[in-house]
Amino acid sequence: MVKDFATIDPATEEKLADIAQGGVEDIDRAVIAARQAFERGSWSSMTPSQRQRILYRLGDLILENADELAWLESLDNGKPVSVARVADIPLTADLFHYMAGWVRTLEGSVVPVSDIAVPGAEFHAYTLREPIGVVGLITPWNYPLLIAAGWQMAACLAAGNTVVLKPSEVTPLSILRFGELALEAGIPEGVINIVPGAGSDAGARLSSHPDVDKIGFTGSTRTGRGILKAIADSNLKKVTLELGGKSPDIIMDDADLEVAIPGAAEGIFFNHGQCCCAGSRLYVQEKIFDRVVAGISDYAKTIRLGSGQDADTQMGPLVSKNQENTVLGYIQSGLDEGAEITTGGHKVGDKGFFVEPTVFVNTNSQMKMVREEIFGPVLSIERFSGLEDLVQKANNTEFGLGSGIWTTDLSNAHKVAKAIRAGTVFINCYNVFDAAMPFGGYKQSGWGRNRGKEAFEAYTETKAVYVRLDGIHHTSFACG
Ligand code: NDP
């Protein structure tokens, strides 16, 4: 019997829809479908020009249906529909347009080789770049369509793989609509398989499945660790991990504060703080500390909370009751450990998962709320004296995903960009994303990169081919 789960509107706590809940057997069936589609070559052996056209068409269809997709994203996730319309949806479409361009670059090279292994022999040697096979994708709820379809699937499909996706059970709506658009664009049946379901069940089966060749995972560091264990205990499939963050944002005393204050505020409060690279630890140089704290606190107070469906809303609810409890728990832990709130700190209203944008001072690197990822609209602001002190504080974390610096001194900007141990550095901006720029983490923020050439290459295998040309056929002795 098919089991259902309810997906709910986080602004009203009302049920939006019942979704069929995929489990272990559904994942198994999806993997068989993906394997058969891969072996048939209906996608991987399609001519590059055809595959490119279909992916480009899919990007176009996402744009043609942008209003509906943005509306679904807002309903299910809570984010303002206006934000989804200008950010999530066009960025997803752009990733399909961008990755369509890579389809025709899936090429190897001719490599000059020596005769050290077989003295006197002559070879023609070349490499082939091939798709990996069946890829399992497991994705979170903060950018449900952008991460599942854009960041993960576009590169995977461009390289000729077939896919089984387990989206977050909290936000399945937009990706299910995307599945229909993929068929409409001409993606052959069996190439994309979407199985909504629970992580502990469907997700766990996908990561331990013996016939899946790679996992692309975006989510928390804790779940990423579990996925690695499942991979080690099953078939050692390949893996890309995009994990959590606790990113430092920095304001130097020479910064243009008219730009830096709202910029740093949006660096944490955009998408309700539910961004993996959110600038959640702000370091401010001593001389301007009080002015920045006042400016960011004032900015936070003006953010209009409401349903994502209302045109006036600047910040919607958090995605779920669980997330609300987690965020309020971190706020309490900050207070318990002696930090001080300058604004926010409370739940708002009786219905919906609304939490005020919150700013803390008097924090330090030992506090739980400074060490751990909160994934909500909560900022800690600390002061620093000079560059050395700053770099030590900024890098004092187990994560390494994002970072930002606001300064008018070019030399300091580049010095800090080099010294920060993180996959992305934003200088005089924050949360800028482009299909062509790689994104990923140092340290415990992940393995590998999404987006850009790096993502495309990560979904390919390289094969080395040696052809002996001199006609002598006795066995050689080199071994690997
Ligand atoms: P989770 O790690 O809880 O979940 C991510 C996905 O993994 C979901 O689809 C979830 O399923 C699934 N999952 C849960 N348990 C397992 C398991 N045992 N085996 C396999 N899959 C499982 O993260 P959230 O969804 O809460 O997302 C927030 C996290 O994602 C934050 O830490 C954030 O930093 C990170 N993130 C990282 C990004 C990056 O690029 N580095 C980008 C965006 C988010 P389900 O929830 O349906 O049970």
Residues whose N, C-alpha, C, O or C-beta is under 5 A from the ligand:
A	BS01	NDP	I138 T139 P140 W141 K166 P167 S168 E169 V170 G197 A198 G199 S200 G203 A204 T218 G219 S220 T221 T223 G226 E242 L243 G244 G245 C276 S445
